[in-house]
Amino acid sequence: QVQLVESGGGLVQAGGSLRLSCAASGRAFSNYAMGWFRQAPGMERQFVGVIIWSESAYYAESVKGRFTISRDNAKNTVYLQMNSLKPEDTAVYYCAATQFFASATLSSLESYDYWGQGTQVTVSS
């Protein structure tokens, strides 16, 4: 069983930055693919990015070049660094974890077994 707790959300002006953290409980954290998703009001939850091991990170086109995912396996924590934020980035951000996966499916919600409670990010114009 893995428990995930996000933090770091808040209100920021357009063009600003935020760093979200996701702390995981449980063992073998390094074996998990850790994904980030977001959900805006009235919208479906969408893929933001995923980090498979320490350096293999993949991103949605809408955030590529602005967002960076990293992880600290010693701290059981994954991070989402968000730069050049836009009002359309406003959403609740969720981290998710899966231990058994195929890389091609990691943009799908169904691939993840564990989810955090989410943290609100609001970007003002």
Beta strands, then each sheet from edge to edge (+ up, - down):
strand 1: 4-7
strand 2: 10-13
strand 3: 18-24
strand 4: 33-39
strand 5: 46-51
strand 6: 57-59
strand 7: 67-72
strand 8: 77-82
strand 9: 91-98
strand 10: 114-115
strand 11: 119-124
sheet 1: 1+ 3- 8+ 7-
sheet 2: 2+ 11+ 9- 4+ 5- 6+
sheet 3: 2+ 11+ 9- 10+
end
